[in-house]
Amino acid sequence: MILTLKKMKIALIGYGKMGKEIERIALNRGHEVVSIIDVNNQEDFNSDAFKKADVAIEFTNPEAAYSNYIRTFNAGVKIVSGSTGWMDQHGNEIRELCLKGGKTLFWSSNFSLGVGIFSAVNKYLAKIMNQFPEYEVSMTEVHHIHKLDAPSGTAITLAEDIIKNLDRKSQWVKGTLKAPDGTISGSKVHSSNELPVNSIREGEVPGIHNIRYESEADSITIIHDAKNRKGFALGAVLAAEYTAKHEGLLGMSNLFDFLND
């Protein structure tokens, strides 16, 4: 169980639906929100209020995340982030800044406790299914129409965990993408060593991740279906409470012991 730390001063970067939910939970847990930065007040990264924050919590988009990290680091503030889609281009640099440059980032593709449990189940199931090569594995993720990256960061993390534990799969590949207007792009064709990850963008779906093992005899499916943003927001605040007293490159395995193999 993660216990609430002393009252923190929190900065929010991104003030959409997730930012507002994080604010609500942070205030309910006794913390103070000292700065809110959105697209229209980027100069506030240099404000005294932002620099006084113990931790900044960032939920934006792939295009903005890297710049937000650098500006937060430059202000001397630790950061918790759930933004995805930036790691391919900037992952090595951010990792070096945290491991060798004295900066602190707690990053996760998904802060939900339920997704954390689902991730542990996913790894355990993959280890079992490694013994049964007749089962073919695939994944489908569904998110709201506003999500820009596909596959989702959570899906990529889940796929990477499968690959680590399933010898017959060496890489994940993008499968099909069903766009909000119903058009389908991508391909259903993949090599035997590839794990296809299919994506669907529709409505206001908070997030669904479906992992399916199928053979000629039967199929085995595990699903995580988020009902709302509350679980994600609470996890982000718990991560901020942890980050306030820790340094370096942090993640959900630091927060929850059951995620460690």
C-alpha positions, 0 to 999 in steps of 0.5 A, spaced: 500 500 500 502 506 498 501 511 503 500 519 502 506 523 503 506 530 506 502 535 503 506 537 496 506 543 491 504 540 484 504 543 478 500 541 472 502 540 465 496 539 460 489 541 463 484 537 459 480 532 462 485 528 465 489 534 468 482 536 471 481 529 474 488 529 477 487 536 480 481 533 483 484 527 486 490 531 488 486 536 492 482 531 495 489 528 498 491 534 501 496 537 496 496 544 493 496 545 485 501 551 485 501 552 477 497 550 471 500 550 464 496 549 458 497 551 451 496 558 452 501 560 458 507 556 456 511 562 459 509 560 466 514 554 465 519 560 468 514 562 473 516 562 481 510 558 482 512 553 477 519 553 480 516 552 487 513 545 485 515 539 488 513 535 482 510 536 476 504 532 473 504 532 465 499 529 460 499 532 453 501 529 447 507 526 443 509 533 440 509 537 446 512 531 451 519 532 450 519 540 450 515 539 457 520 535 460 526 539 458 523 545 460 521 542 467 528 539 468 531 546 467 526 549 472 529 544 477 522 540 478 521 533 478 516 530 473 511 525 472 508 523 465 503 519 462 505 522 455 506 517 449 509 517 442 516 520 444 520 515 446 523 513 439 526 520 438 528 522 444 528 516 449 535 515 449 537 523 451 531 523 457 534 516 459 541 519 460 539 526 463 535 522 468 541 516 469 547 521 469 544 528 469 541 528 475 534 529 473 528 525 475 522 523 471 517 518 473 514 515 466 509 510 465 504 508 459 499 507 463 498 509 471 492 505 472 492 500 478 488 495 474 492 496 468 498 494 473 495 488 475 493 486 468 500 487 466 503 482 471 497 477 469 500 478 461 507 477 463 505 470 467 500 468 461 506 469 456 510 465 460 505 459 460 503 460 453 511 459 451 510 452 452 504 451 447 506 454 440 500 452 437 497 458 440 497 464 436 497 471 440 494 478 437 492 484 441 487 489 439 487 496 443 481 501 443 481 508 445 477 515 444 478 519 437 482 524 440 488 519 441 493 521 436 498 515 437 497 508 435 498 503 437 497 506 444 503 506 449 500 501 454 499 496 448 506 497 446 509 496 453 504 489 453 507 487 447 514 488 449 512 484 455 509 478 451 516 478 447 520 477 453 516 471 455 514 468 448 520 465 445 516 464 438 515 472 438 521 477 436 518 483 435 511 487 435 508 490 428 502 495 427 496 491 425 490 494 422 488 501 424 480 503 424 480 510 424 474 514 427 471 515 420 471 507 419 476 507 414 481 501 415 489 502 414 494 497 415 495 490 414 493 483 417 499 480 414 505 478 418 510 474 419 510 468 424 515 471 429 511 478 429 506 480 434 500 484 431 497 490 435 491 492 432 488 499 433 481 502 433 479 509 434 472 511 436 467 515 441 470 517 447 473 510 449 478 511 455 482 505 453 481 497 452 486 492 451 485 485 449 490 480 448 488 473 445 491 467 444 488 462 439 489 455 437 484 450 432 481 448 439 480 454 443 482 461 444 484 464 451 483 472 452 484 477 457 481 484 457 482 490 461 477 495 460 477 502 463 471 505 465 473 512 466 479 516 467 479 516 475 484 510 475 489 513 471 489 520 475 489 516 482 495 512 479 499 519 477 498 522 484 500 516 487 506 516 482 507 524 484 507 522 492 513 517 490 517 521 486 517 527 491 522 523 495 526 519 490 530 521 484 532 518 477 528 514 472 522 511 475 516 507 473 510 503 476 515 497 478 518 502 483 511 503 485 508 496 485 512 491 487 508 485 484 510 488 477 517 486 478 519 479 476 
